[in-house]
Amino acid sequence: MADGSVNRSFSHVLLYHGAYARVPAELGSSLHNVTPDALFRQLEWMKQHFDVVRLDDLLNMEDRRGTVSVTFDDAYKSVFDEALPVLETLQVPATVFVIGCTLSGDIFWRDKVRLLISAGHVERFVDWAEAFCAANGITKGNFYKRSKDPAVDSRKIDDLMADFLTAFGNTQEDVTRFCVDAGTDLPRHELLAYGNHSLNHYVFSSLQNAVQRDQIQANKEVLARMNLPVSDVFSIPFGGLDTFTPHTLRCIGDSGYRAALLSRGRLNAQNTGALAKLSGFPVIERYMPPGTLAEFQHQVSVLEKAALG
């Protein structure tokens, strides 16, 4: 809101991904990215109108109105190289949700998708994996969107992309890694906490129940070995209602998490809602800021009006 009159009936949880001043060409245009300059302007503006609190502290507040928490999903290296200086300047805490497989050098599977698109290899991949792609309705035209559809087994398409890269002479070492690829690269910092975003960031509703549980628990163990401040909140990959199941929520609770994060472009209401009743713990809404301050101010205004309506 350009006039600064922000309604305080709901808490805001911001979701960022990349924070590149210049997005690497290999990632193309599909990565959600807010430049460091825009990030500074957005967070500075939010600090003028809201109380900035750590995500886990938000859970302990009886009255969350007028608060904002900052999160980053996927632990892109740009968060630490380019966003952290902004957080330090503004003294804004943030929680970074980590994909555990990348800490051992694996490539985030959504980045594999982006790499195939930017390199012009999608048609070749669809032909190479003809049986799987035909069975799952994947074409050159819908590859990006269809590959993350809940009806498509995320783990299978990840394995196929890895095999495809190997078949055409690309090893893991040949492909640039954009997410943090070693646990030692996660800094211990007074403003940062780290959270569980699953081991591989697969679409949970595309996985068998046992695999869902393993994805949560295995990444919890990875984070525990880092000896870093760890959040009690679990960030559900993709964060839409169709991307997880009731079993996912049970696994999150059984693993000891106190809340789960969605990513549905909404403000976080005070009430617990049907999902919280189903899960037995709070389910927190987030939204992804756009690329400029003006767009962000408009977004906040629209979301406030929708929440009040």
SEFIVO-562927 format. One record per residue (C-alpha): residue number from 1; residue in one letter; x, y, z. Coordinates in pm, 1 decimal, m for minus. Layout:
N
LOLUM   n res     east    north       up
LOLUM NUM   a        X        Y        Z
...
***
This chain:
309
LOLUM   n res     east    north       up
LOLUM   1   m      0.0      0.0      0.0
LOLUM   2   a    167.1    315.7   m117.3
LOLUM   3   d      2.5    531.0    151.1
LOLUM   4   g    138.1    305.2    426.4
LOLUM   5   s   m203.2    231.0    578.8
LOLUM   6   v   m171.2   m145.6    617.2
LOLUM   7   n   m445.0   m342.0    789.0
LOLUM   8   r   m324.4   m554.8   1079.2
LOLUM   9   s   m587.5   m828.0   1099.4
LOLUM  10   f   m356.1  m1101.1    971.3
LOLUM  11   s      7.3  m1200.7    990.9
LOLUM  12   h    224.1  m1207.8    681.8
LOLUM  13   v    467.9  m1487.1    599.0
LOLUM  14   l    681.9  m1405.6    298.0
LOLUM  15   l    824.1  m1676.9     73.4
LOLUM  16   y   1136.0  m1605.0   m130.8
LOLUM  17   h   1347.3  m1839.4   m343.8
LOLUM  18   g   1626.8  m1687.9   m552.0
LOLUM  19   a   1787.9  m1356.5   m458.7
LOLUM  20   y   2010.6  m1305.8   m760.9
LOLUM  21   a   2102.3   m960.2   m883.7
LOLUM  22   r   2120.0  m1139.0  m1218.4
LOLUM  23   v   1956.8  m1480.7  m1256.6
LOLUM  24   p   2196.7  m1734.7  m1415.8
LOLUM  25   a   2101.2  m1807.3  m1775.3
LOLUM  26   e   2079.9  m2180.3  m1701.6
LOLUM  27   l   1787.5  m2120.2  m1464.6
LOLUM  28   g   1589.3  m1931.5  m1725.7
LOLUM  29   s   1287.7  m1722.1  m1631.5
LOLUM  30   s   1087.1  m1974.6  m1429.6
LOLUM  31   l   1273.9  m1933.7  m1099.7
LOLUM  32   h   1096.7  m1707.9   m851.3
LOLUM  33   n   1360.2  m1441.5   m793.8
LOLUM  34   v   1367.6  m1107.5   m614.9
LOLUM  35   t   1685.3   m906.4   m659.3
LOLUM  36   p   1879.4   m791.0   m351.3
LOLUM  37   d   1780.0   m430.4   m420.4
LOLUM  38   a   1410.2   m515.5   m443.7
LOLUM  39   l   1439.8   m740.5   m138.7
LOLUM  40   f   1585.4   m450.9     59.9
LOLUM  41   r   1305.3   m216.6    m45.7
LOLUM  42   q   1033.1   m470.5     31.3
LOLUM  43   l   1164.6   m566.5    373.4
LOLUM  44   e   1240.5   m207.2    465.8
LOLUM  45   w    880.5   m116.3    381.0
LOLUM  46   m    741.5   m409.2    578.6
LOLUM  47   k    947.7   m309.1    882.1
LOLUM  48   q    781.3     31.7    873.7
LOLUM  49   h    434.8   m122.6    910.6
LOLUM  50   f    477.4   m460.2   1077.7
LOLUM  51   d    666.1   m623.2   1362.1
LOLUM  52   v    924.6   m859.0   1213.2
LOLUM  53   v    939.3  m1186.3   1407.7
LOLUM  54   r   1112.0  m1517.9   1363.0
LOLUM  55   l    889.6  m1784.4   1212.6
LOLUM  56   d    910.3  m2010.7   1516.7
LOLUM  57   d    834.0  m1720.6   1749.0
LOLUM  58   l    518.4  m1662.3   1546.8
LOLUM  59   l    393.3  m2001.5   1665.9
LOLUM  60   n    422.3  m1895.7   2029.9
LOLUM  61   m    229.4  m1569.7   1991.7
LOLUM  62   e   m130.7  m1563.6   2106.8
LOLUM  63   d   m196.6  m1256.7   1893.5
LOLUM  64   r    m10.9  m1267.7   1560.8
LOLUM  65   r   m175.6   m961.5   1408.4
LOLUM  66   g     57.9   m701.1   1267.2
LOLUM  67   t    350.9   m939.5   1232.0
LOLUM  68   v    562.2  m1056.7    939.9
LOLUM  69   s    803.6  m1348.1    909.6
LOLUM  70   v   1051.3  m1410.8    628.3
LOLUM  71   t   1126.5  m1749.4    474.1
LOLUM  72   f   1341.5  m1875.8    187.2
LOLUM  73   d   1278.4  m2215.3     27.3
LOLUM  74   d   1538.3  m2442.1   m140.9
LOLUM  75   a   1855.3  m2279.1      0.8
LOLUM  76   y   1981.4  m2127.7   m321.8
LOLUM  77   k   2337.1  m2001.7   m283.1
LOLUM  78   s   2217.5  m1652.2   m365.5
LOLUM  79   v   2033.6  m1643.6    m31.8
LOLUM  80   f   2366.6  m1643.6    149.5
LOLUM  81   d   2572.4  m1453.6   m106.3
LOLUM  82   e   2323.2  m1179.7   m193.0
LOLUM  83   a   2022.0  m1182.7     43.4
LOLUM  84   l   2203.6  m1226.3    374.8
LOLUM  85   p   2377.4   m884.0    350.4
LOLUM  86   v   2029.8   m729.9    309.7
LOLUM  87   l   1902.1   m914.5    616.2
LOLUM  88   e   2205.0   m797.8    812.3
LOLUM  89   t   2159.2   m434.2    713.0
LOLUM  90   l   1792.1   m436.1    809.4
LOLUM  91   q   1836.3   m680.0   1100.8
LOLUM  92   v   1562.4   m905.9    967.7
LOLUM  93   p   1566.9  m1272.3   1075.6
LOLUM  94   a   1477.0  m1545.1    827.7
LOLUM  95   t   1424.0  m1919.4    810.5
LOLUM  96   v   1583.9  m2106.1    519.9
LOLUM  97   f   1421.5  m2436.6    425.1
LOLUM  98   v   1675.4  m2685.6    298.0
LOLUM  99   i   1652.9  m2972.8     49.0
LOLUM 100   g   1882.5  m3231.3    206.4
LOLUM 101   c   1992.8  m3412.8   m107.9
LOLUM 102   t   2165.7  m3101.4   m241.6
LOLUM 103   l   2394.6  m3095.1     63.8
LOLUM 104   s   2561.9  m3411.0    m67.3
LOLUM 105   g   2607.8  m3268.0   m416.5
LOLUM 106   d   2284.6  m3381.6   m583.6
LOLUM 107   i   2115.0  m3137.5   m819.4
LOLUM 108   f   1770.6  m3008.7   m721.7
LOLUM 109   w   1538.0  m3183.1   m964.6
LOLUM 110   r   1347.0  m2866.2  m1052.0
LOLUM 111   d   1678.9  m2713.7  m1154.8
LOLUM 112   k   1732.2  m3015.1  m1380.5
LOLUM 113   v   1400.8  m2926.6  m1544.0
LOLUM 114   r   1515.7  m2566.4  m1587.7
LOLUM 115   l   1852.4  m2677.1  m1723.2
LOLUM 116   l   1690.7  m2900.1  m1987.0
LOLUM 117   i   1465.5  m2613.4  m2092.9
LOLUM 118   s   1742.8  m2351.1  m2109.1
LOLUM 119   a   1971.3  m2589.4  m2301.0
LOLUM 120   g   1697.6  m2672.7  m2553.7
LOLUM 121   h   1697.2  m3042.8  m2465.7
LOLUM 122   v   1330.4  m3091.4  m2373.8
LOLUM 123   e   1221.7  m3240.1  m2705.4
LOLUM 124   r   1518.9  m3474.5  m2698.7
LOLUM 125   f   1433.7  m3582.4  m2343.4
LOLUM 126   v   1065.7  m3642.2  m2426.6
LOLUM 127   d   1170.5  m3863.5  m2718.9
LOLUM 128   w   1433.1  m4043.3  m2507.7
LOLUM 129   a   1184.8  m4111.6  m2223.4
LOLUM 130   e    899.8  m4174.0  m2467.3
LOLUM 131   a    720.5  m4446.6  m2273.5
LOLUM 132   f    714.8  m4254.4  m1943.4
LOLUM 133   c    627.5  m3921.6  m2103.9
LOLUM 134   a    348.5  m4067.5  m2315.5
LOLUM 135   a    199.6  m4248.9  m2016.4
LOLUM 136   n    203.2  m3928.2  m1813.1
LOLUM 137   g     93.1  m3682.8  m2080.3
LOLUM 138   i    428.2  m3499.1  m2088.1
LOLUM 139   t    508.5  m3309.4  m2407.3
LOLUM 140   k    765.7  m3051.3  m2510.4
LOLUM 141   g    503.4  m2779.8  m2466.7
LOLUM 142   n    388.4  m2870.9  m2115.3
LOLUM 143   f    712.8  m3015.0  m1976.0
LOLUM 144   y    773.8  m2758.2  m1702.5
LOLUM 145   k    422.3  m2762.2  m1559.5
LOLUM 146   r    332.6  m3126.2  m1621.2
LOLUM 147   s    655.9  m3255.6  m1468.1
LOLUM 148   k    543.0  m3127.7  m1127.0
LOLUM 149   d    184.0  m3245.4  m1158.8
LOLUM 150   p     74.7  m3460.3   m860.0
LOLUM 151   a    m24.3  m3734.1  m1105.1
LOLUM 152   v    338.5  m3769.0  m1218.6
LOLUM 153   d    582.6  m3955.8   m994.1
LOLUM 154   s    842.9  m3691.8   m906.0
LOLUM 155   r   1102.4  m3945.8   m802.5
LOLUM 156   k   1073.3  m4129.8  m1133.2
LOLUM 157   i   1111.2  m3822.5  m1352.3
LOLUM 158   d   1406.8  m3707.9  m1141.0
LOLUM 159   d   1578.3  m4043.1  m1198.3
LOLUM 160   l   1503.2  m4026.2  m1570.1
LOLUM 161   m   1651.4  m3677.4  m1603.4
LOLUM 162   a   1966.4  m3791.7  m1422.2
LOLUM 163   d   1995.7  m4091.0  m1656.6
LOLUM 164   f   1933.1  m3868.1  m1958.5
LOLUM 165   l   2210.9  m3629.0  m1860.7
LOLUM 166   t   2447.7  m3921.1  m1810.4
LOLUM 167   a   2345.8  m4081.3  m2139.8
LOLUM 168   f   2439.0  m3766.8  m2327.6
LOLUM 169   g   2773.1  m3717.9  m2158.9
LOLUM 170   n   2683.9  m3498.8  m1864.5
LOLUM 171   t   2791.4  m3613.1  m1519.3
LOLUM 172   q   2686.3  m3455.3  m1191.8
LOLUM 173   e   3016.7  m3268.2  m1197.1
LOLUM 174   d   2941.3  m3116.7  m1538.9
LOLUM 175   v   2619.4  m2947.8  m1426.5
LOLUM 176   t   2618.4  m2629.1  m1222.2
LOLUM 177   r   2462.3  m2656.4   m877.1
LOLUM 178   f   2265.2  m2353.5   m767.3
LOLUM 179   c   2145.5  m2473.5   m427.9
LOLUM 180   v   2388.3  m2505.9   m138.2
LOLUM 181   d   2575.7  m2828.6   m208.2
LOLUM 182   a   2758.5  m2889.0    119.8
LOLUM 183   g   2644.2  m2868.1    479.0
LOLUM 184   t   2951.9  m2665.1    562.9
LOLUM 185   d   2819.6  m2388.8    333.9
LOLUM 186   l   2521.9  m2325.5    564.1
LOLUM 187   p   2645.7  m2043.6    786.8
LOLUM 188   r   2577.5  m2023.4   1157.3
LOLUM 189   h   2433.0  m1674.1   1183.8
LOLUM 190   e   2230.6  m1497.1   1449.5
LOLUM 191   l   1962.1  m1402.3   1195.3
LOLUM 192   l   1921.7  m1745.5   1035.4
LOLUM 193   a   1744.8  m2065.4   1126.1
LOLUM 194   y   1712.3  m2370.1    901.7
LOLUM 195   g   1412.6  m2586.8    827.7
LOLUM 196   n   1307.7  m2914.9    668.3
LOLUM 197   h   1190.3  m2893.3    306.3
LOLUM 198   s   1216.1  m3273.5    257.1
LOLUM 199   l   1510.2  m3470.2    124.4
LOLUM 200   n   1435.0  m3423.0   m247.8
LOLUM 201   h   1148.5  m3172.1   m277.4
LOLUM 202   y    926.6  m3421.8   m458.5
LOLUM 203   v    551.2  m3370.5   m490.2
LOLUM 204   f    439.0  m3565.2   m184.3
LOLUM 205   s    101.6  m3661.7   m329.0
LOLUM 206   s    286.0  m3838.6   m613.4
LOLUM 207   l    472.7  m4063.5   m367.6
LOLUM 208   q    384.0  m4379.7   m181.1
LOLUM 209   n    318.1  m4338.1    191.8
LOLUM 210   a    643.9  m4498.6    303.6
LOLUM 211   v    845.4  m4274.7     70.9
LOLUM 212   q    673.5  m3964.4    209.1
LOLUM 213   r    773.9  m4060.1    562.0
LOLUM 214   d   1131.5  m4129.6    454.4
LOLUM 215   q   1154.9  m3793.6    277.1
LOLUM 216   i   1063.4  m3609.5    597.2
LOLUM 217   q   1257.5  m3816.4    846.9
LOLUM 218   a   1575.3  m3851.3    641.7
LOLUM 219   n   1601.7  m3475.6    594.3
LOLUM 220   k   1535.0  m3418.0    963.3
LOLUM 221   e   1836.3  m3635.9   1037.5
LOLUM 222   v   2046.9  m3446.0    781.9
LOLUM 223   l   1965.2  m3116.1    951.0
LOLUM 224   a   2029.5  m3257.2   1296.9
LOLUM 225   r   2385.2  m3343.0   1194.1
LOLUM 226   m   2450.8  m2983.5   1086.5
LOLUM 227   n   2453.0  m2855.7   1447.2
LOLUM 228   l   2266.6  m2540.3   1340.3
LOLUM 229   p   1952.0  m2367.8   1471.6
LOLUM 230   v   1664.6  m2576.2   1334.1
LOLUM 231   s   1301.9  m2470.1   1294.7
LOLUM 232   d   1010.3  m2670.1   1434.7
LOLUM 233   v    814.6  m2591.7   1117.0
LOLUM 234   f    807.2  m2814.8    808.0
LOLUM 235   s    780.3  m2655.4    464.0
LOLUM 236   i    568.0  m2870.9    231.7
LOLUM 237   p    725.0  m2880.9   m117.3
LOLUM 238   f    518.0  m2677.3   m364.6
LOLUM 239   g    271.0  m2604.4    m85.5
LOLUM 240   g    m61.3  m2647.0   m265.1
LOLUM 241   l   m354.4  m2852.7   m140.2
LOLUM 242   d   m305.4  m3105.2   m420.1
LOLUM 243   t     65.4  m3154.2   m344.1
LOLUM 244   f     25.7  m3346.8    m18.6
LOLUM 245   t   m211.0  m3593.4    143.5
LOLUM 246   p   m353.6  m3652.3    492.2
LOLUM 247   h    m73.8  m3906.3    534.6
LOLUM 248   t    179.6  m3629.3    469.2
LOLUM 249   l     36.2  m3430.8    758.7
LOLUM 250   r     47.8  m3736.1    986.1
LOLUM 251   c    413.4  m3790.9    897.4
LOLUM 252   i    495.1  m3427.1    969.3
LOLUM 253   g    332.3  m3452.1   1310.5
LOLUM 254   d    488.5  m3788.9   1388.2
LOLUM 255   s    830.8  m3640.2   1308.7
LOLUM 256   g    783.4  m3384.9   1584.7
LOLUM 257   y    707.2  m3071.0   1384.3
LOLUM 258   r    480.7  m2811.2   1541.5
LOLUM 259   a    348.2  m2658.9   1219.0
LOLUM 260   a    352.6  m2688.8    840.4
LOLUM 261   l    390.8  m2421.4    573.9
LOLUM 262   l    180.1  m2391.1    261.3
LOLUM 263   s    245.6  m2164.3    m38.2
LOLUM 264   r    m97.2  m2063.7   m165.4
LOLUM 265   g    m56.7  m1688.6   m199.6
LOLUM 266   r   m257.1  m1597.9    111.2
LOLUM 267   l   m222.0  m1415.2    439.2
LOLUM 268   n   m198.7  m1618.9    755.3
LOLUM 269   a   m527.4  m1601.1    945.6
LOLUM 270   q   m564.9  m1622.6   1320.2
LOLUM 271   n   m802.3  m1917.9   1310.1
LOLUM 272   t   m678.3  m2274.6   1286.4
LOLUM 273   g   m901.8  m2384.0   1000.7
LOLUM 274   a   m998.0  m2727.0    868.5
LOLUM 275   l   m643.4  m2830.2    779.8
LOLUM 276   a   m519.6  m2759.5   1129.2
LOLUM 277   k   m805.0  m2968.5   1270.2
LOLUM 278   l   m708.0  m3251.6   1036.3
LOLUM 279   s   m338.2  m3231.2   1118.2
LOLUM 280   g   m352.7  m3138.9   1485.8
LOLUM 281   f   m107.3  m2850.5   1436.9
LOLUM 282   p   m110.8  m2505.3   1273.4
LOLUM 283   v    m91.1  m2489.3    895.0
LOLUM 284   i     61.8  m2155.0    797.3
LOLUM 285   e     m9.9  m1971.3    473.3
LOLUM 286   r    256.7  m1782.0    277.9
LOLUM 287   y    283.6  m1576.3    m37.1
LOLUM 288   m    562.0  m1505.1   m286.5
LOLUM 289   p    648.3  m1137.5   m334.0
LOLUM 290   p    683.9  m1014.5   m693.5
LOLUM 291   g    993.3   m845.1   m826.9
LOLUM 292   t    942.4   m476.6   m741.7
LOLUM 293   l    837.0   m268.5   m442.5
LOLUM 294   a    537.5   m119.6   m625.2
LOLUM 295   e    410.0   m464.3   m725.6
LOLUM 296   f    467.6   m587.9   m372.7
LOLUM 297   q    274.4   m299.0   m218.4
LOLUM 298   h    m12.9   m369.2   m456.5
LOLUM 299   q      0.8   m739.7   m367.6
LOLUM 300   v    m20.9   m665.6      5.3
LOLUM 301   s   m318.1   m437.1    m54.9
LOLUM 302   v   m501.0   m700.7   m260.7
LOLUM 303   l   m428.9   m976.8    m10.0
LOLUM 304   e   m545.4   m764.6    282.3
LOLUM 305   k   m871.4   m682.6    107.0
LOLUM 306   a   m928.0  m1047.0     12.4
LOLUM 307   a   m862.2  m1161.4    369.0
LOLUM 308   l  m1105.5   m907.9    511.3
LOLUM 309   g  m1372.9   m975.4    249.3
***
